[in-house]
């Protein structure tokens, strides 16, 4: 027998009452329980901090597919009006309207690609690269002195190494003209060709796969756009419903105004460049105009980069309209045309088609373009301006709430509300 005086006391046990299914709580019914307690402010802050860290980790792990996701979202945003028009105005079911819109975009892309390929072939034929290389070789041989040195812009360049390569490639062992092709060189050419084919096949396969995935993601985004829109508004905290609707409309205004405006602006500017350069006789004018359409989507730097191929083409090939005009002077004329067109689109076309959707200072745009190019390359430069404008609207909203002002007051609020 134990000497412990408490040994006779019974240890507490967990008593589980009998459950009568006819009268007690049904444990499989979630509505039978009261709501869970609200989280404290510290718990909410901790959850937000952990969620922010997890988002950063997820972005880092998915950094290689962010470009595909961003491009898919951009395509979905641009195609959305076609779906809406087909669904609401033509009364076509939404699923069929979605397929119709993407089919129209696909056909348009193929047509533009065919025209672009035709223009590239015509430009190569007009530029005659083989003839230009031969002309450059003859010019180089004529301009070098007996010591194999070339005087250019006040500088003396030793061209003996280049001349030796030209002689070895253009003369055989007998000293007669012709390209030297022996068995070893043939094998080198074949090996390089096969390696190039494998590389091209791999690149083409990767491009096609990425394009298919991007289009599928864009189609699913368009298909679920209404649900996503409703989901965002349904999760707005109570009392902030007006803020949620207005902020969503403000973001739509920025992206719709910028992207559609920039697209129309680029199409008009590219068509204008094509017509004017064709009129003055620049070979490959359609290709040069297509380059302007693509690069003009990038503010400020895009038109400058697009002018470089046109000026170089004018300097190399000259004009088919004015064959007696020296290439140098024709290149200056083309540069003047670009300057005039760029000023026209910046001061007349762009303000009319884009309106005041973005309203960013030029310095902010330049800094944003540099950051966007550093982060996402060409796509980052394209999306830098609307991203900055969206962040600006969010920061303005937070600041006005901090100083106890209505964030949706004034003319901007009326303009946003009228577009809803």
C-alpha positions in Angstrom: 0.0 0.0 0.0 1.3 3.4 -0.9 2.0 6.0 1.9 0.9 8.8 -0.4 -2.2 10.4 1.1 -3.5 11.3 -2.3 -3.2 7.8 -3.7 -6.8 7.0 -2.9 -8.0 9.9 -5.0 -9.1 9.1 -8.6 -7.1 10.7 -11.4 -9.2 13.0 -13.6 -10.4 11.3 -16.8 -11.8 12.8 -20.1 -15.5 12.1 -20.1 -17.0 11.8 -23.6 -20.7 12.0 -23.4 -22.8 9.7 -25.5 -24.0 11.3 -28.7 -27.6 10.9 -29.6 -27.8 11.5 -33.3 -31.4 12.6 -33.1 -30.8 15.4 -30.6 -27.1 16.4 -30.5 -24.9 18.4 -32.9 -24.2 16.9 -36.3 -20.4 17.1 -36.5 -20.5 16.8 -40.2 -22.5 20.0 -40.7 -20.2 23.0 -40.7 -23.2 25.4 -40.2 -23.8 23.8 -36.8 -20.7 25.6 -35.4 -20.3 29.2 -34.5 -17.9 31.4 -36.6 -14.3 31.2 -35.8 -12.9 34.1 -33.7 -11.4 37.2 -35.4 -7.7 37.5 -35.7 -5.8 40.0 -33.6 -4.0 42.9 -35.3 -0.6 41.3 -34.5 -1.8 38.0 -36.1 -2.9 39.9 -39.2 0.4 41.8 -39.5 2.4 38.5 -39.1 0.3 36.8 -41.8 0.8 39.7 -44.2 4.6 39.7 -43.6 4.8 35.9 -44.1 2.6 36.2 -47.2 4.8 39.0 -48.6 7.9 36.9 -48.1 6.3 33.8 -49.7 5.2 36.0 -52.7 8.8 37.2 -53.1 10.1 33.6 -53.0 7.5 32.5 -55.5 8.4 35.3 -57.9 12.0 34.4 -57.7 11.3 30.7 -58.3 9.0 31.6 -61.2 11.2 34.3 -62.7 11.7 32.4 -65.9 8.0 32.3 -66.8 7.1 35.8 -65.6 7.7 37.1 -69.1 5.3 34.5 -70.6 2.6 35.3 -68.0 3.0 39.0 -68.6 2.8 38.6 -72.4 -0.3 36.3 -72.0 -2.0 38.9 -69.8 -1.1 41.6 -72.3 -2.6 39.5 -75.2 -5.7 38.8 -73.2 -6.2 42.5 -72.4 -5.8 43.5 -76.1 -8.1 40.7 -77.3 -10.8 41.4 -74.7 -12.6 44.1 -76.8 -13.1 41.8 -79.7 -14.7 39.2 -77.4 -16.9 41.8 -75.8 -18.0 43.2 -79.2 -18.8 39.7 -80.6 -20.6 38.7 -77.4 -22.6 41.9 -76.6 -23.2 43.5 -80.0 -23.3 40.4 -82.3 -25.0 38.3 -79.6 -22.5 35.4 -80.1 -22.1 33.1 -77.2 -19.1 34.0 -75.1 -17.2 30.7 -75.8 -17.7 31.0 -79.5 -16.8 34.7 -79.4 -13.5 33.9 -77.6 -12.6 31.4 -80.3 -13.7 33.8 -83.1 -11.5 36.6 -81.6 -8.4 34.5 -81.3 -9.0 33.1 -84.8 -9.2 36.6 -86.1 -5.9 37.5 -84.3 -4.3 34.4 -85.7 -5.3 35.1 -89.2 -4.2 38.7 -88.9 -0.8 37.7 -87.5 -0.3 35.2 -90.3 -1.2 37.9 -92.9 1.1 40.4 -91.3 3.9 37.8 -91.1 3.5 36.9 -94.8 3.7 40.5 -95.8 6.7 41.0 -93.6 8.4 37.9 -95.0 7.7 39.1 -98.6 9.2 42.5 -97.7 12.3 41.0 -96.1 12.9 38.9 -99.3 12.3 42.0 -101.5 14.6 44.1 -99.3 17.4 41.6 -99.5 17.1 41.4 -103.3 17.1 45.2 -103.6 20.0 45.7 -101.2 22.1 43.0 -103.0 24.3 42.0 -100.0 26.6 39.9 -102.2 27.2 42.8 -104.5 27.7 45.2 -101.6 30.3 42.9 -100.1 32.1 42.7 -103.4 32.0 46.5 -103.7 33.3 46.9 -100.2 36.2 44.4 -101.0 37.1 46.3 -104.2 36.9 49.7 -102.3 39.2 48.3 -99.5 41.8 47.1 -102.0 41.7 50.4 -103.8 42.0 52.5 -100.7 44.9 50.7 -99.0 48.4 51.8 -99.9 51.4 49.6 -100.7 52.1 49.1 -97.0 48.6 47.7 -96.5 47.4 50.7 -94.5 44.1 52.5 -94.7 43.7 56.2 -93.9 40.2 56.9 -92.6 39.0 60.1 -90.8 42.5 61.1 -90.0 43.4 57.7 -88.6 45.8 55.1 -90.1 44.5 51.5 -89.8 46.7 48.5 -90.6 44.7 46.2 -92.9 47.4 43.6 -93.7 45.6 40.9 -91.7 42.3 41.6 -93.5 44.0 41.7 -96.9 45.7 38.3 -96.3 42.4 36.7 -95.5 40.9 38.2 -98.7 43.8 36.8 -100.8 43.6 33.4 -99.2 39.9 33.1 -99.7 39.8 34.5 -103.3 42.9 32.8 -104.8 43.9 29.2 -105.2 47.4 27.7 -105.3 48.0 28.6 -108.9 47.3 32.3 -108.1 44.2 32.3 -110.2 41.0 33.9 -109.1 38.3 31.8 -107.4 37.2 30.7 -103.9 39.4 28.0 -102.4 37.3 25.0 -101.4 39.1 21.9 -100.3 37.9 18.7 -98.5 38.8 20.0 -95.0 37.0 23.3 -95.6 33.9 21.4 -97.0 33.8 19.3 -93.8 34.1 22.4 -91.7 31.2 24.0 -93.6 29.1 20.9 -93.4 29.7 20.6 -89.6 28.9 24.2 -89.0 25.8 23.9 -91.2 24.5 20.9 -89.3 25.2 22.6 -85.9 23.4 25.6 -87.2 20.4 23.5 -88.2 20.2 21.9 -84.8 20.4 25.3 -83.2 17.7 26.8 -85.4 15.4 23.8 -84.9 15.9 24.1 -81.1 15.2 27.8 -81.2 12.1 27.4 -83.4 10.7 24.6 -81.3 11.2 26.7 -78.1 9.5 29.7 -79.7 6.5 27.6 -81.0 6.1 26.0 -77.6 6.3 29.3 -75.8 3.8 30.8 -78.2 1.3 28.0 -77.7 1.6 28.2 -73.9 1.2 31.9 -74.0 -1.9 31.8 -76.2 -3.5 29.1 -74.0 -2.9 31.1 -70.8 -4.3 34.2 -72.5 -7.4 32.3 -73.6 -8.0 30.9 -70.1 -7.5 34.4 -68.8 -10.2 35.8 -71.1 -12.5 32.9 -70.3 -12.3 33.6 -66.5 -12.1 37.4 -66.7 -15.7 37.9 -65.4 -15.1 35.6 -62.5 -11.8 37.2 -61.6 -13.4 40.7 -61.8 -16.3 39.6 -59.5 -13.8 37.8 -57.2 -11.8 41.0 -56.7 -14.9 43.1 -55.9 -16.4 40.4 -53.6 -13.2 40.4 -51.5 -13.2 44.1 -50.9 -13.5 44.9 -47.1 -16.9 46.1 -45.9 -17.2 49.9 -46.3 -14.6 50.0 -49.0 -16.8 48.9 -51.9 -16.8 52.3 -53.6 -13.0 52.4 -53.3 -12.6 49.0 -54.8 -14.8 49.8 -57.8 -13.2 53.1 -58.4 -9.6 51.7 -58.1 -10.5 48.9 -60.5 -11.9 51.4 -63.0 -8.8 53.7 -62.6 -6.5 50.8 -63.3 -8.5 49.8 -66.4 -8.4 53.4 -67.6 -4.6 53.5 -67.3 -4.0 50.2 -69.1 -6.7 50.6 -71.7 -5.8 54.1 -72.5 -2.0 53.5 -72.7 -2.0 50.1 -74.5 -4.7 50.8 -77.1 -3.5 54.3 -77.6 0.1 53.2 -78.1 -1.0 50.5 -80.5 -3.0 52.9 -82.6 -0.2 55.4 -82.4 2.3 52.9 -83.6 0.2 51.6 -86.4 -0.4 55.2 -87.7 3.3 56.1 -87.3 4.5 52.9 -89.0 2.1 53.4 -91.9 3.2 57.0 -92.3 6.9 56.0 -92.3 6.2 53.2 -94.9 4.3 55.5 -97.3 6.8 58.4 -97.1 9.9 56.2 -97.4 8.3 54.3 -100.3 7.5 57.6 -102.0 11.2 58.7 -101.8 12.4 55.3 -103.1 13.9 53.6 -100.1 14.3 49.8 -100.7 12.4 47.7 -98.1 10.1 50.5 -97.0 7.4 48.1 -95.7 10.0 46.3 -93.5 11.2 49.7 -92.2 7.6 50.7 -91.4 7.0 47.4 -89.6 10.1 48.0 -87.5 8.7 51.4 -86.6 5.3 49.8 -85.6 7.1 47.4 -83.2 9.7 49.7 -81.7 7.4 52.8 -81.4 5.5 50.9 -78.7 8.4 51.8 -76.5 8.1 55.5 -75.6 11.0 57.9 -76.3 13.7 55.4 -77.2 11.6 53.3 -79.6 11.3 55.8 -82.5 15.0 56.6 -82.2 16.0 52.9 -82.5 13.5 52.4 -85.3 15.2 55.2 -87.3 18.6 53.5 -87.4 17.8 50.7 -89.9 16.1 53.2 -92.2 19.1 55.6 -92.3 21.5 52.7 -92.7 19.5 51.3 -95.6 19.5 54.7 -97.3 23.2 55.1 -96.8 24.0 51.6 -98.2 21.5 51.3 -101.1 20.5 54.9 -102.0 17.2 55.9 -103.6 15.4 54.1 -106.5 13.5 57.3 -107.3 16.6 59.5 -107.5 19.4 57.2 -108.7 21.7 60.2 -109.3 21.5 61.4 -105.7 24.5 60.4 -103.5 23.7 57.9 -100.7 25.0 60.3 -98.1 22.6 63.0 -99.0 19.7 60.5 -99.3 20.5 59.2 -95.8 20.3 62.8 -94.5 16.9 63.2 -96.2 15.7 59.9 -94.6 16.9 61.1 -91.2 15.0 64.3 -91.7 11.9 62.4 -92.6 12.2 60.3 -89.4 12.7 63.5 -87.4 9.5 65.1 -88.9 7.4 61.9 -88.4 8.5 61.4 -84.8 7.7 65.0 -84.0 4.4 64.6 -85.7 3.4 61.5 -83.7 4.7 62.9 -80.4 2.9 66.3 -80.6 -0.2 65.5 -82.7 -1.0 61.8 -83.1 -0.1 60.5 -79.6 -2.0 63.2 -77.6 -5.2 62.6 -79.6 -5.2 58.8 -79.5 -3.9 58.4 -75.9 -5.5 61.3 -74.1 -4.6 61.8 -70.5 -4.7 58.1 -69.4 -1.1 58.1 -68.1 0.0 61.7 -67.3 3.6 61.0 -66.3 6.4 63.4 -66.4 9.1 62.8 -69.1 11.8 62.3 -66.5 9.7 59.7 -64.7 9.0 57.9 -68.1 12.7 57.8 -68.9 13.7 56.4 -65.5 10.9 53.9 -65.8 12.0 52.7 -69.2 15.5 52.2 -68.0 14.3 50.2 -65.0 11.9 48.2 -67.1 14.5 47.3 -69.7 16.9 46.3 -66.9 14.3 44.0 -65.3 12.4 42.6 -68.3 14.1 43.6 -71.5 11.9 44.8 -74.4 8.7 43.6 -72.7 9.7 45.4 -69.5 10.2 48.6 -71.4 6.8 48.2 -73.0 5.0 47.7 -69.7 7.1 50.1 -67.6 4.9 53.2 -68.2 1.4 51.6 -67.3 3.0 49.9 -64.3 4.4 53.2 -63.0 1.0 54.9 -63.6 -0.8 52.1 -61.7 1.6 52.3 -58.8 1.1 56.1 -58.8 -2.7 55.8 -58.5 -2.3 53.3 -55.6 0.2 55.6 -53.8 -2.1 58.6 -54.2 -5.0 56.6 -52.8 -3.0 55.6 -49.7 -1.7 59.1 -49.2 -5.2 60.7 -49.3 -6.5 58.1 -46.8 -3.6 58.9 -44.5 -4.4 62.6 -44.5 -8.2 61.9 -44.2 -9.2 63.1 -47.6 -11.6 61.5 -50.0 -9.4 59.7 -52.5 -12.0 59.9 -55.3 -12.9 63.6 -55.5 -12.5 66.1 -58.4 -12.6 65.8 -62.1 -10.6 62.6 -62.2 -13.3 60.8 -60.1 -16.0 62.0 -62.4 -14.0 60.8 -65.5 -13.4 57.4 -63.9 -17.0 57.0 -62.9 -18.2 58.0 -66.4 -16.1 55.2 -67.9 -17.5 52.5 -65.6 
